[in-house]
Amino acid sequence: MGRLEGKVAIVTGAGCVGPGWGNGRAIVYRFVQEGARVFAVDRDAAAMGETVDRVREAGGEVCTHECDVTDTAAVQDMVRACLDTYGTVDILVNNVGGPRPGGATALSEEDWDQQIALNLKTVFVVSKAVIPTMESQGSGAIVNIASTSAIRWTGAPQIGYAAAKGAVVQYGRVAAVELAHKGIRVNSVLPGLMHTPLVDAVLAKTQAQGDVQALLARRLKRIPLNFMGDGLDTANAVLFLASDEARFITGTELVVDGGMSARCD
């Protein structure tokens, strides 16, 4: 029996900007491998094409739903659609997010607002829509994808992203204490400098003038294990926290960064 056998999971950000193991795609894949039925959500249905192909290869069950999770009404409709399809929600993974470059003075106010809405408000809005179902059944697990940017300087000035992800961590701690007596656990996963399709498609342009190899080399120097993880490493951490193996774990963070945040330099 799989570690998530019989569970229903909503995973937001289930698509990817390119081929390979993005966090959302990998989470969906590992969940179905372990027996979950997954309601996969992304604002771009086409971005979930490879996700669905991977699930089919694994013999799993997934239902896709197009939704902009910055839109509260659309989120409410999305959760209702999941309940209509599967009848419940046992696991929620809040995986939507992304950085925009800019430090304390360079980042525009418009970009600041966008970063808070995308990286933080989405966690609040989606969780708020799902929690009543978990409360009614007396159980549930919420895993929020934050970032090591929440706790450390990670090599690029992206203050809106860092501030929002730091708030995601604190949201998880506060919500965990509030919801614990209702049987709902809330935890965060903090990926570090992973090599996901986002690096090649987006970050190389904003952080290295399009030079992917230069960016990868610079990031690798910060990682004590001397290799970069990918979306599957994030997914395995999420899987653990979502499973009953983590039944006594709530209000905490699991860092997945090859030892980077343990360094003092």
C-alpha positions as CSV (number, residue, x, y, z in Angstrom):
1,M,0.0,0.0,0.0
2,G,1.3,3.5,-0.9
3,R,2.0,6.1,1.7
4,L,-0.9,8.2,0.5
5,E,-3.3,5.4,-0.4
6,G,-6.9,6.6,-0.4
7,K,-6.0,10.3,0.0
8,V,-7.2,13.2,-2.1
9,A,-4.7,16.0,-2.7
10,I,-5.0,19.5,-4.2
11,V,-1.6,20.6,-5.6
12,T,-1.4,24.2,-7.0
13,G,1.2,25.2,-9.4
14,A,1.1,21.7,-10.9
15,G,2.4,22.8,-14.3
16,C,5.9,23.9,-15.3
17,V,7.6,26.5,-17.5
18,G,9.5,23.8,-19.4
19,P,10.3,20.1,-19.6
20,G,11.7,18.4,-16.5
21,W,11.1,18.2,-12.8
22,G,9.5,21.4,-11.6
23,N,8.4,21.3,-8.0
24,G,4.7,21.1,-8.7
25,R,5.0,18.4,-11.4
26,A,7.3,16.3,-9.2
27,I,4.9,16.6,-6.3
28,V,1.9,15.4,-8.3
29,Y,4.0,12.5,-9.7
30,R,5.3,11.4,-6.3
31,F,1.8,11.7,-4.8
32,V,0.2,9.4,-7.4
33,Q,3.1,7.0,-7.1
34,E,2.1,6.7,-3.5
35,G,-1.6,6.1,-4.1
36,A,-3.1,9.6,-3.9
37,R,-5.8,10.9,-6.3
38,V,-4.6,14.4,-7.2
39,F,-6.5,17.5,-8.2
40,A,-3.8,19.3,-10.2
41,V,-4.2,23.1,-10.5
42,D,-2.4,25.6,-12.6
43,R,-3.3,28.9,-14.3
44,D,-2.0,27.5,-17.6
45,A,-3.7,24.2,-18.5
46,A,-1.0,23.5,-21.2
47,A,1.7,23.7,-18.6
48,M,0.3,20.6,-17.0
49,G,0.6,18.5,-20.2
50,E,3.8,16.8,-19.2
51,T,2.6,16.4,-15.6
52,V,-0.4,14.4,-16.9
53,D,1.9,12.3,-19.1
54,R,4.1,11.5,-16.2
55,V,1.1,10.5,-14.1
56,R,-0.2,8.2,-16.8
57,E,3.2,6.6,-17.0
58,A,3.0,5.9,-13.3
59,G,-0.5,4.5,-13.6
60,G,-1.9,7.2,-11.3
61,E,-5.1,9.2,-11.2
62,V,-5.1,13.0,-11.8
63,C,-7.8,15.6,-12.6
64,T,-6.5,18.9,-13.9
65,H,-8.2,22.2,-13.3
66,E,-7.2,25.6,-14.7
67,C,-7.3,28.3,-12.1
68,D,-5.6,31.6,-11.2
69,V,-5.2,31.2,-7.5
70,T,-4.7,34.9,-7.0
71,D,-8.5,35.2,-7.8
72,T,-10.5,34.4,-4.7
73,A,-13.7,33.5,-6.6
74,A,-11.8,31.2,-8.9
75,V,-10.2,29.5,-5.9
76,Q,-13.6,28.9,-4.3
77,D,-14.9,27.4,-7.6
78,M,-11.8,25.2,-7.9
79,V,-12.2,23.7,-4.4
80,R,-15.9,23.1,-5.2
81,A,-14.9,21.3,-8.4
82,C,-12.5,19.1,-6.4
83,L,-15.2,18.2,-3.9
84,D,-17.6,17.4,-6.8
85,T,-14.9,15.2,-8.3
86,Y,-13.5,13.4,-5.3
87,G,-15.8,14.3,-2.4
88,T,-13.1,15.5,0.0
89,V,-9.6,17.1,0.4
90,D,-7.1,15.4,2.6
91,I,-4.0,17.2,1.5
92,L,-3.3,20.7,0.2
93,V,0.0,21.7,-1.3
94,N,0.4,25.4,-1.8
95,N,3.1,25.5,-4.5
96,V,2.4,28.8,-6.4
97,G,5.1,31.4,-6.4
98,G,8.0,33.0,-8.2
99,P,10.6,35.7,-7.7
100,R,11.0,39.1,-9.3
101,P,14.4,40.8,-9.1
102,G,14.9,43.9,-7.0
103,G,16.3,45.0,-3.7
104,A,15.0,47.4,-1.0
105,T,15.2,50.4,-3.3
106,A,15.2,48.9,-6.8
107,L,12.0,46.9,-6.5
108,S,8.9,48.9,-7.6
109,E,5.9,49.2,-5.4
110,E,3.9,47.5,-8.1
111,D,6.2,44.5,-8.1
112,W,6.2,44.4,-4.3
113,D,2.4,44.1,-4.3
114,Q,2.6,41.4,-7.0
115,Q,5.1,39.4,-5.0
116,I,3.0,39.5,-1.9
117,A,-0.1,38.5,-3.8
118,L,1.5,35.7,-5.7
119,N,3.7,34.2,-3.0
120,L,1.8,34.9,0.2
121,K,-1.9,35.8,-0.4
122,T,-2.4,32.7,-2.5
123,V,-1.4,30.5,0.5
124,F,-4.0,32.3,2.7
125,V,-6.8,32.3,0.1
126,V,-6.4,28.6,-1.0
127,S,-6.0,27.4,2.5
128,K,-9.0,29.3,3.7
129,A,-11.1,27.7,1.0
130,V,-9.9,24.2,1.9
131,I,-9.7,24.2,5.7
132,P,-13.5,24.0,6.3
133,T,-13.6,20.6,4.5
134,M,-10.6,19.4,6.6
135,E,-12.3,20.7,9.8
136,S,-15.5,18.8,9.0
137,Q,-13.6,15.5,8.7
138,G,-11.3,16.1,11.6
139,S,-8.1,15.7,9.7
140,G,-5.9,17.2,7.0
141,A,-2.4,18.1,6.1
142,I,-1.3,21.4,4.5
143,V,2.2,21.8,3.1
144,N,3.3,25.3,1.9
145,I,6.3,25.7,-0.4
146,A,8.4,28.5,1.0
147,S,12.1,29.0,0.1
148,T,15.5,29.3,1.8
149,S,15.1,33.0,0.7
150,A,12.7,33.1,3.7
151,I,15.7,32.6,6.1
152,R,18.9,33.5,4.3
153,W,20.4,35.7,1.5
154,T,20.5,33.2,-1.3
155,G,22.6,35.2,-3.8
156,A,20.2,37.6,-5.6
157,P,18.4,40.7,-4.5
158,Q,14.7,39.7,-4.6
159,I,13.3,41.3,-1.5
160,G,9.6,41.0,-2.3
161,Y,10.0,37.3,-2.8
162,A,12.1,36.8,0.4
163,A,9.7,38.8,2.5
164,A,6.7,37.0,1.2
165,K,8.3,33.5,1.7
166,G,9.3,34.5,5.2
167,A,5.7,35.4,5.9
168,V,4.6,32.0,4.5
169,V,6.8,30.3,7.1
170,Q,5.2,32.3,9.9
171,Y,1.7,31.8,8.5
172,G,2.4,28.0,8.7
173,R,3.4,28.2,12.4
174,V,0.4,30.3,13.5
175,A,-2.1,28.2,11.5
176,A,-0.6,25.0,12.8
177,V,-1.2,26.0,16.4
178,E,-4.7,27.2,15.7
179,L,-5.8,24.1,13.7
180,A,-3.9,21.4,15.7
181,H,-6.9,20.5,17.9
182,K,-9.0,20.0,14.7
183,G,-6.6,17.4,13.4
184,I,-5.1,19.6,10.8
185,R,-1.3,19.8,10.4
186,V,0.5,22.7,8.7
187,N,4.1,22.7,7.7
188,S,6.5,24.3,5.2
189,V,9.2,23.0,2.8
190,L,12.0,25.4,2.1
191,P,13.8,24.4,-1.2
192,G,17.2,26.0,-1.8
193,L,19.1,26.5,-5.0
194,M,17.4,23.8,-7.0
195,H,18.0,23.1,-10.7
196,T,14.4,23.2,-12.0
197,P,13.1,24.3,-15.4
198,L,12.5,27.8,-13.9
199,V,16.2,28.3,-13.6
200,D,16.8,27.8,-17.4
201,A,13.6,29.6,-18.6
202,V,13.5,32.6,-16.2
203,L,16.2,33.0,-13.6
204,A,19.1,32.8,-16.1
205,K,17.6,35.9,-17.9
206,T,17.0,37.9,-14.7
207,Q,20.2,36.9,-12.8
208,A,22.8,36.0,-15.4
209,Q,22.0,37.8,-18.7
210,G,20.8,34.6,-20.2
211,D,23.9,32.6,-19.4
212,V,22.5,29.4,-17.8
213,Q,25.8,27.7,-17.2
214,A,27.3,30.8,-15.5
215,L,24.2,30.9,-13.2
216,L,24.4,27.2,-12.4
217,A,28.1,27.5,-11.6
218,R,27.5,30.4,-9.3
219,R,24.7,28.7,-7.5
220,L,26.7,25.4,-7.1
221,K,29.5,27.2,-5.2
222,R,27.0,27.9,-2.4
223,I,26.0,24.3,-1.9
224,P,28.1,22.1,0.5
225,L,26.9,18.8,-1.1
226,N,28.3,20.1,-4.4
227,F,25.3,19.2,-6.5
228,M,21.9,20.8,-7.1
229,G,18.7,19.1,-6.2
230,D,15.7,19.2,-8.4
231,G,11.9,19.1,-8.1
232,L,11.9,15.5,-7.0
233,D,13.9,16.4,-3.9
234,T,11.3,19.0,-3.0
235,A,8.6,16.5,-3.7
236,N,10.0,13.8,-1.4
237,A,10.1,16.3,1.5
238,V,6.5,17.3,0.8
239,L,5.4,13.7,0.5
240,F,6.9,12.9,4.0
241,L,5.1,15.9,5.6
242,A,1.8,15.1,3.9
243,S,1.9,11.4,4.9
244,D,0.9,9.8,8.2
245,E,4.6,9.3,8.8
246,A,4.6,12.9,9.9
247,R,1.5,12.6,12.1
248,F,3.4,14.2,15.1
249,I,4.9,17.0,13.0
250,T,3.2,20.4,12.7
251,G,4.2,24.1,12.7
252,T,7.7,23.5,11.4
253,E,9.9,23.8,8.4
254,L,11.9,21.2,6.4
255,V,14.9,22.7,4.6
256,V,15.9,21.1,1.3
257,D,19.1,22.9,0.2
258,G,22.1,20.6,0.3
259,G,23.4,22.3,3.4
260,M,23.5,25.8,1.9
261,S,21.7,27.6,4.7
262,A,23.9,25.9,7.4
263,R,26.9,27.9,6.0
264,C,28.0,31.2,7.5
265,D,29.6,32.6,4.4
